[in-house]
Amino acid sequence: MKNKINHKTSCLLSLLLTSFLSLPSSASADDRENLRVKLDALNSVQADFSQKVTDINDKLIQEGQGQFALAQPNQFYWHLTQPDESLIVADGEAVWIYNPFAEEVTVLDLDDAIKASPIALMVNKDEKTWAKYTVKQTNECFVIAPNISEGQVTDVTVCFDGSTLTHFSLADEQGNLSEFKLTNQQPVTATQSTLFSFTIPEDTDVDDQRRAQN
Protein backbone atom coordinates (compact mmCIF):
# COMPACT_ATOMS: atom_id res chain seq x y z
CA MET A 1 0.00 0.00 0.00
CA LYS A 2 1.33 3.43 -0.98
CA ASN A 3 3.14 5.39 1.77
CA LYS A 4 2.83 2.58 4.30
CA ILE A 5 5.70 0.29 5.32
CA ASN A 6 4.91 -3.11 6.84
CA HIS A 7 5.37 -2.89 10.62
CA LYS A 8 7.79 -5.79 10.87
CA THR A 9 9.95 -4.51 8.05
CA SER A 10 9.79 -1.01 9.49
CA CYS A 11 11.09 -2.28 12.83
CA LEU A 12 14.05 -3.95 11.12
CA LEU A 13 14.72 -0.82 9.12
CA SER A 14 14.61 1.25 12.31
CA LEU A 15 17.40 -0.87 13.75
CA LEU A 16 19.53 -0.62 10.63
CA LEU A 17 18.66 2.68 9.00
CA THR A 18 17.88 5.25 11.66
CA SER A 19 19.49 8.15 13.49
CA PHE A 20 20.96 8.34 16.97
CA LEU A 21 21.20 10.54 20.03
CA SER A 22 23.99 13.14 19.81
CA LEU A 23 27.18 12.44 21.74
CA PRO A 24 29.07 15.02 23.83
CA SER A 25 30.90 17.57 21.71
CA SER A 26 34.17 16.52 23.34
CA ALA A 27 34.32 13.53 20.98
CA SER A 28 37.21 14.40 18.69
CA ALA A 29 37.40 14.70 14.93
CA ASP A 30 40.36 12.31 15.16
CA ASP A 31 37.99 9.54 16.29
CA ARG A 32 35.84 10.08 13.22
CA GLU A 33 38.91 10.01 10.99
CA ASN A 34 40.14 6.80 12.67
CA LEU A 35 36.81 5.16 11.85
CA ARG A 36 36.92 6.38 8.26
CA VAL A 37 40.42 4.96 7.84
CA LYS A 38 39.19 1.55 9.00
CA LEU A 39 36.17 1.67 6.71
CA ASP A 40 38.27 2.77 3.73
CA ALA A 41 40.61 -0.18 4.35
CA LEU A 42 37.63 -2.52 4.67
CA ASN A 43 36.28 -1.55 1.20
CA SER A 44 33.93 -4.56 1.17
CA VAL A 45 32.92 -7.36 3.50
CA GLN A 46 30.42 -10.17 3.68
CA ALA A 47 29.67 -12.22 6.78
CA ASP A 48 27.14 -14.31 8.61
CA PHE A 49 25.55 -12.67 11.63
CA SER A 50 23.77 -13.75 14.77
CA GLN A 51 21.35 -11.32 16.40
CA LYS A 52 20.24 -11.01 20.01
CA VAL A 53 17.66 -8.49 21.19
CA THR A 54 17.13 -7.78 24.89
CA ASP A 55 14.76 -5.36 26.61
CA ILE A 56 15.44 -2.67 29.20
CA ASN A 57 15.50 -5.38 31.91
CA ASP A 58 18.03 -7.47 29.94
CA LYS A 59 15.33 -10.03 29.11
CA LEU A 60 15.85 -11.86 25.83
CA ILE A 61 13.03 -10.98 23.42
CA GLN A 62 14.39 -12.22 20.08
CA GLU A 63 17.21 -14.13 18.47
CA GLY A 64 17.95 -14.26 14.77
CA GLN A 65 20.52 -14.94 12.09
CA GLY A 66 21.30 -14.11 8.51
CA GLN A 67 23.81 -12.72 6.04
CA PHE A 68 25.33 -9.26 5.81
CA ALA A 69 27.47 -7.51 3.20
CA LEU A 70 28.63 -4.00 2.36
CA ALA A 71 30.81 -2.43 -0.30
CA GLN A 72 32.09 1.04 -1.10
CA PRO A 73 30.40 3.15 -2.21
CA ASN A 74 26.79 3.03 -0.97
CA GLN A 75 26.11 -0.68 -1.34
CA PHE A 76 24.57 -2.70 1.45
CA TYR A 77 22.91 -6.11 1.87
CA TRP A 78 21.05 -7.39 4.91
CA HIS A 79 19.19 -10.70 4.76
CA LEU A 80 17.51 -11.83 7.96
CA THR A 81 16.69 -15.53 7.52
CA GLN A 82 15.44 -16.36 11.04
CA PRO A 83 13.08 -16.00 12.83
CA ASP A 84 11.20 -14.19 10.01
CA GLU A 85 12.72 -13.50 6.63
CA SER A 86 13.28 -9.93 5.47
CA LEU A 87 15.73 -8.26 3.11
CA ILE A 88 17.27 -4.80 2.78
CA VAL A 89 19.39 -3.94 -0.27
CA ALA A 90 21.11 -0.64 -1.05
CA ASP A 91 22.18 -0.78 -4.69
CA GLY A 92 24.11 2.49 -4.80
CA GLU A 93 21.11 4.60 -5.80
CA ALA A 94 18.10 3.35 -3.83
CA VAL A 95 17.23 1.24 -0.79
CA TRP A 96 14.88 -1.74 -1.26
CA ILE A 97 13.09 -3.11 1.81
CA TYR A 98 11.45 -6.44 1.05
CA ASN A 99 9.01 -8.41 3.19
CA PRO A 100 8.42 -11.78 1.48
CA PHE A 101 5.66 -12.81 3.91
CA ALA A 102 3.61 -9.70 3.09
CA GLU A 103 4.76 -9.78 -0.55
CA GLU A 104 5.64 -6.10 -0.52
CA VAL A 105 8.71 -3.97 -1.15
CA THR A 106 9.32 -0.37 -0.17
CA VAL A 107 11.80 1.75 -2.13
CA LEU A 108 13.57 4.76 -0.59
CA ASP A 109 16.02 7.31 -1.93
CA LEU A 110 19.56 6.45 -0.91
CA ASP A 111 20.00 9.99 0.42
CA ASP A 112 17.07 9.51 2.79
CA ALA A 113 18.59 6.31 4.12
CA ILE A 114 22.00 7.91 4.61
CA LYS A 115 20.46 10.77 6.57
CA ALA A 116 19.18 8.26 9.08
CA SER A 117 21.66 5.42 8.93
CA PRO A 118 24.86 4.43 10.72
CA ILE A 119 25.04 1.41 8.44
CA ALA A 120 24.65 3.53 5.33
CA LEU A 121 27.32 5.87 6.69
CA MET A 122 29.72 2.92 6.73
CA VAL A 123 29.69 2.84 2.93
CA ASN A 124 29.41 6.58 2.30
CA LYS A 125 32.42 8.82 1.63
CA ASP A 126 30.68 12.16 1.22
CA GLU A 127 32.35 14.80 3.41
CA LYS A 128 29.13 16.77 3.95
CA THR A 129 27.35 13.64 5.15
CA TRP A 130 30.10 12.70 7.61
CA ALA A 131 30.13 16.27 8.97
CA LYS A 132 26.61 15.67 10.29
CA TYR A 133 27.83 12.93 12.65
CA THR A 134 29.92 12.71 15.77
CA VAL A 135 32.14 9.69 16.45
CA LYS A 136 33.63 8.69 19.80
CA GLN A 137 36.27 5.95 19.98
CA THR A 138 36.95 3.58 22.87
CA ASN A 139 39.73 1.12 22.08
CA GLU A 140 38.62 -0.50 18.80
CA CYS A 141 34.94 0.39 19.15
CA PHE A 142 33.27 3.51 17.75
CA VAL A 143 30.00 5.12 18.78
CA ILE A 144 28.33 7.03 15.92
CA ALA A 145 25.67 9.68 16.50
CA PRO A 146 24.09 12.48 14.47
CA ASN A 147 24.58 16.06 15.54
CA ILE A 148 20.76 16.35 15.44
CA SER A 149 18.80 13.25 16.47
CA GLU A 150 15.63 12.42 14.55
CA GLY A 151 15.24 8.66 14.84
CA GLN A 152 14.41 5.85 17.25
CA VAL A 153 17.91 4.46 17.83
CA THR A 154 19.78 6.25 20.61
CA ASP A 155 23.18 4.56 20.51
CA VAL A 156 25.17 2.63 17.91
CA THR A 157 28.51 0.93 18.52
CA VAL A 158 30.69 -0.56 15.76
CA CYS A 159 33.68 -2.70 16.76
CA PHE A 160 36.76 -4.06 15.01
CA ASP A 161 39.53 -6.55 15.71
CA GLY A 162 42.39 -4.93 13.85
CA SER A 163 40.99 -4.42 10.35
CA THR A 164 38.15 -6.95 10.78
CA LEU A 165 34.62 -5.74 11.51
CA THR A 166 33.45 -8.05 14.33
CA HIS A 167 30.19 -6.78 15.78
CA PHE A 168 27.90 -3.84 16.33
CA SER A 169 25.02 -3.00 18.66
CA LEU A 170 22.05 -0.64 18.57
CA ALA A 171 20.02 0.62 21.54
CA ASP A 172 16.60 2.16 20.92
CA GLU A 173 14.61 4.72 22.85
CA GLN A 174 12.52 1.97 24.52
CA GLY A 175 15.67 0.56 26.11
CA ASN A 176 15.95 -2.45 23.80
CA LEU A 177 19.47 -3.53 22.81
CA SER A 178 20.12 -5.32 19.51
CA GLU A 179 23.53 -7.00 19.25
CA PHE A 180 24.95 -8.40 16.02
CA LYS A 181 28.02 -10.64 15.99
CA LEU A 182 29.73 -11.33 12.66
CA THR A 183 31.48 -14.55 11.64
CA ASN A 184 33.08 -15.90 8.44
CA GLN A 185 34.08 -12.40 7.31
CA GLN A 186 35.62 -12.12 3.85
CA PRO A 187 35.73 -9.62 0.99
CA VAL A 188 32.90 -9.50 -1.54
CA THR A 189 34.08 -11.05 -4.81
CA ALA A 190 33.18 -9.80 -8.28
CA THR A 191 30.77 -12.70 -8.80
CA GLN A 192 28.99 -11.87 -5.55
CA SER A 193 28.31 -8.26 -6.49
CA THR A 194 24.78 -9.33 -7.44
CA LEU A 195 24.04 -9.21 -3.71
CA PHE A 196 23.65 -5.45 -4.16
CA SER A 197 20.93 -5.62 -6.79
CA PHE A 198 17.24 -6.27 -6.21
CA THR A 199 14.75 -7.73 -8.67
CA ILE A 200 11.09 -7.29 -7.76
CA PRO A 201 9.45 -10.71 -7.45
CA GLU A 202 6.19 -11.39 -9.25
CA ASP A 203 2.96 -10.52 -7.42
CA THR A 204 4.79 -8.11 -5.10
CA ASP A 205 3.24 -4.78 -4.08
CA VAL A 206 5.63 -1.86 -4.56
CA ASP A 207 5.57 1.25 -2.35
CA ASP A 208 7.95 3.60 -4.16
CA GLN A 209 8.73 6.52 -1.83
CA ARG A 210 11.56 7.98 -3.87
CA ARG A 211 10.99 11.70 -4.32
CA ALA A 212 11.46 11.56 -8.10
CA GLN A 213 8.57 9.10 -8.30
CA ASN A 214 6.08 11.29 -6.43
C-alpha positions as CSV (number, residue, x, y, z in Angstrom):
1,M,0.0,0.0,0.0
2,K,1.3,3.4,-1.0
3,N,3.1,5.4,1.8
4,K,2.8,2.6,4.3
5,I,5.7,0.3,5.3
6,N,4.9,-3.1,6.8
7,H,5.4,-2.9,10.6
8,K,7.8,-5.8,10.9
9,T,10.0,-4.5,8.0
10,S,9.8,-1.0,9.5
11,C,11.1,-2.3,12.8
12,L,14.1,-3.9,11.1
13,L,14.7,-0.8,9.1
14,S,14.6,1.2,12.3
15,L,17.4,-0.9,13.7
16,L,19.5,-0.6,10.6
17,L,18.7,2.7,9.0
18,T,17.9,5.2,11.7
19,S,19.5,8.2,13.5
20,F,21.0,8.3,17.0
21,L,21.2,10.5,20.0
22,S,24.0,13.1,19.8
23,L,27.2,12.4,21.7
24,P,29.1,15.0,23.8
25,S,30.9,17.6,21.7
26,S,34.2,16.5,23.3
27,A,34.3,13.5,21.0
28,S,37.2,14.4,18.7
29,A,37.4,14.7,14.9
30,D,40.4,12.3,15.2
31,D,38.0,9.5,16.3
32,R,35.8,10.1,13.2
33,E,38.9,10.0,11.0
34,N,40.1,6.8,12.7
35,L,36.8,5.2,11.8
36,R,36.9,6.4,8.3
37,V,40.4,5.0,7.8
38,K,39.2,1.6,9.0
39,L,36.2,1.7,6.7
40,D,38.3,2.8,3.7
41,A,40.6,-0.2,4.3
42,L,37.6,-2.5,4.7
43,N,36.3,-1.5,1.2
44,S,33.9,-4.6,1.2
45,V,32.9,-7.4,3.5
46,Q,30.4,-10.2,3.7
47,A,29.7,-12.2,6.8
48,D,27.1,-14.3,8.6
49,F,25.5,-12.7,11.6
50,S,23.8,-13.7,14.8
51,Q,21.4,-11.3,16.4
52,K,20.2,-11.0,20.0
53,V,17.7,-8.5,21.2
54,T,17.1,-7.8,24.9
55,D,14.8,-5.4,26.6
56,I,15.4,-2.7,29.2
57,N,15.5,-5.4,31.9
58,D,18.0,-7.5,29.9
59,K,15.3,-10.0,29.1
60,L,15.9,-11.9,25.8
61,I,13.0,-11.0,23.4
62,Q,14.4,-12.2,20.1
63,E,17.2,-14.1,18.5
64,G,18.0,-14.3,14.8
65,Q,20.5,-14.9,12.1
66,G,21.3,-14.1,8.5
67,Q,23.8,-12.7,6.0
68,F,25.3,-9.3,5.8
69,A,27.5,-7.5,3.2
70,L,28.6,-4.0,2.4
71,A,30.8,-2.4,-0.3
72,Q,32.1,1.0,-1.1
73,P,30.4,3.2,-2.2
74,N,26.8,3.0,-1.0
75,Q,26.1,-0.7,-1.3
76,F,24.6,-2.7,1.5
77,Y,22.9,-6.1,1.9
78,W,21.1,-7.4,4.9
79,H,19.2,-10.7,4.8
80,L,17.5,-11.8,8.0
81,T,16.7,-15.5,7.5
82,Q,15.4,-16.4,11.0
83,P,13.1,-16.0,12.8
84,D,11.2,-14.2,10.0
85,E,12.7,-13.5,6.6
86,S,13.3,-9.9,5.5
87,L,15.7,-8.3,3.1
88,I,17.3,-4.8,2.8
89,V,19.4,-3.9,-0.3
90,A,21.1,-0.6,-1.1
91,D,22.2,-0.8,-4.7
92,G,24.1,2.5,-4.8
93,E,21.1,4.6,-5.8
94,A,18.1,3.4,-3.8
95,V,17.2,1.2,-0.8
96,W,14.9,-1.7,-1.3
97,I,13.1,-3.1,1.8
98,Y,11.4,-6.4,1.0
99,N,9.0,-8.4,3.2
100,P,8.4,-11.8,1.5
101,F,5.7,-12.8,3.9
102,A,3.6,-9.7,3.1
103,E,4.8,-9.8,-0.5
104,E,5.6,-6.1,-0.5
105,V,8.7,-4.0,-1.1
106,T,9.3,-0.4,-0.2
107,V,11.8,1.7,-2.1
108,L,13.6,4.8,-0.6
109,D,16.0,7.3,-1.9
110,L,19.6,6.4,-0.9
111,D,20.0,10.0,0.4
112,D,17.1,9.5,2.8
113,A,18.6,6.3,4.1
114,I,22.0,7.9,4.6
115,K,20.5,10.8,6.6
116,A,19.2,8.3,9.1
117,S,21.7,5.4,8.9
118,P,24.9,4.4,10.7
119,I,25.0,1.4,8.4
120,A,24.6,3.5,5.3
121,L,27.3,5.9,6.7
122,M,29.7,2.9,6.7
123,V,29.7,2.8,2.9
124,N,29.4,6.6,2.3
125,K,32.4,8.8,1.6
126,D,30.7,12.2,1.2
127,E,32.4,14.8,3.4
128,K,29.1,16.8,4.0
129,T,27.3,13.6,5.2
130,W,30.1,12.7,7.6
131,A,30.1,16.3,9.0
132,K,26.6,15.7,10.3
133,Y,27.8,12.9,12.7
134,T,29.9,12.7,15.8
135,V,32.1,9.7,16.5
136,K,33.6,8.7,19.8
137,Q,36.3,5.9,20.0
138,T,37.0,3.6,22.9
139,N,39.7,1.1,22.1
140,E,38.6,-0.5,18.8
141,C,34.9,0.4,19.1
142,F,33.3,3.5,17.7
143,V,30.0,5.1,18.8
144,I,28.3,7.0,15.9
145,A,25.7,9.7,16.5
146,P,24.1,12.5,14.5
147,N,24.6,16.1,15.5
148,I,20.8,16.3,15.4
149,S,18.8,13.2,16.5
150,E,15.6,12.4,14.5
151,G,15.2,8.7,14.8
152,Q,14.4,5.8,17.2
153,V,17.9,4.5,17.8
154,T,19.8,6.2,20.6
155,D,23.2,4.6,20.5
156,V,25.2,2.6,17.9
157,T,28.5,0.9,18.5
158,V,30.7,-0.6,15.8
159,C,33.7,-2.7,16.8
160,F,36.8,-4.1,15.0
161,D,39.5,-6.5,15.7
162,G,42.4,-4.9,13.9
163,S,41.0,-4.4,10.4
164,T,38.2,-6.9,10.8
165,L,34.6,-5.7,11.5
166,T,33.5,-8.0,14.3
167,H,30.2,-6.8,15.8
168,F,27.9,-3.8,16.3
169,S,25.0,-3.0,18.7
170,L,22.1,-0.6,18.6
171,A,20.0,0.6,21.5
172,D,16.6,2.2,20.9
173,E,14.6,4.7,22.8
174,Q,12.5,2.0,24.5
175,G,15.7,0.6,26.1
176,N,16.0,-2.5,23.8
177,L,19.5,-3.5,22.8
178,S,20.1,-5.3,19.5
179,E,23.5,-7.0,19.2
180,F,24.9,-8.4,16.0
181,K,28.0,-10.6,16.0
182,L,29.7,-11.3,12.7
183,T,31.5,-14.6,11.6
184,N,33.1,-15.9,8.4
185,Q,34.1,-12.4,7.3
186,Q,35.6,-12.1,3.9
187,P,35.7,-9.6,1.0
188,V,32.9,-9.5,-1.5
189,T,34.1,-11.1,-4.8
190,A,33.2,-9.8,-8.3
191,T,30.8,-12.7,-8.8
192,Q,29.0,-11.9,-5.6
193,S,28.3,-8.3,-6.5
194,T,24.8,-9.3,-7.4
195,L,24.0,-9.2,-3.7
196,F,23.6,-5.4,-4.2
197,S,20.9,-5.6,-6.8
198,F,17.2,-6.3,-6.2
199,T,14.8,-7.7,-8.7
200,I,11.1,-7.3,-7.8
201,P,9.4,-10.7,-7.5
202,E,6.2,-11.4,-9.3
203,D,3.0,-10.5,-7.4
204,T,4.8,-8.1,-5.1
205,D,3.2,-4.8,-4.1
206,V,5.6,-1.9,-4.6
207,D,5.6,1.2,-2.3
208,D,7.9,3.6,-4.2
209,Q,8.7,6.5,-1.8
210,R,11.6,8.0,-3.9
211,R,11.0,11.7,-4.3
212,A,11.5,11.6,-8.1
213,Q,8.6,9.1,-8.3
214,N,6.1,11.3,-6.4
